[in-house]
Amino acid sequence: MANNMKYFIGNWKMFGVPKSIKIISKINSYIKKHKFNKKYKVIIAPPFTLLETFSKKFKNTKISISAQNCYQKDYFSSDTGSISPYMIKNLGTKFVIIGHSDNRDQGDTDKIIKKKINIALKNNLKVIFCIGENKLQKQKRKTLAVLKKQIQGSLERKINKDNIVVAYEPIWSIGTGIVPNPNDLRKTVNYIKDEFRNIFKTKKTPPVLYGGSVDSQTIEIFLDISEIDGFLIGGASKSSKNFIDIIKNYYK
Ligand code: PGA
């Protein structure tokens, strides 16, 4: 995954029914005609219930489909209600979000996240790995320490980092309309990249995205931060217009 490529990833969370496919079809039609469409990649993460149809429908298009989570065991097991990376991969789905703060809230520890990442990669899924500090940690100036712990606690040294995309999502920014100060954000993104260089002893780092209250207005704040390799978009990804406006404003 080349680092000059930008990512626009839509995380639908608990949203969507079969007819919501129209939203992605509209985004796909826009991308097909957009003159900068070689510069970025669009990924949409609908709920599990829609993965199969959406993955098939958008198979040979500019849009990839991602799962929003997976269970930390491979193949099949007796865990009621759980879905393994193997099952996701079998639907034709290419990506999976792991470590979202919603799931960390529901009990995902770094150790569980590590298992999920390893199994997802083993099943040839690409991983969108979410990290981020909460409000109290930010107030206590612990942001970088928190991110370091999350990265070191969740990634094996030997994993295929070419199949990882990192999404930095400060929890205090998700769904609040509040976004980080651009200087802080630049520093944080650079810190994450440095951390990867240290861990993997390599010059190349995975793409590092920003997520949290990204919409067609706030995107303007991030235009000058070239270090950011893209965006993970929640609320504004549920409407084709809002999502397209983000891309439009980014490339205008
Ligand atoms: P938001 O959500 O864009 O609605 O803030 C982002 C996310 O949770 O991934």
Boltz pocket constraint, residues with backbone or C-beta under 6 A from the ligand:
constraints:
  - pocket:
      binder: B
      contacts: [[A, 11], [A, 169], [A, 173], [A, 174], [A, 175], [A, 176], [A, 211], [A, 212], [A, 213], [A, 214], [A, 232], [A, 233], [A, 234], [A, 235], [A, 236]]
      max_distance: 6.0
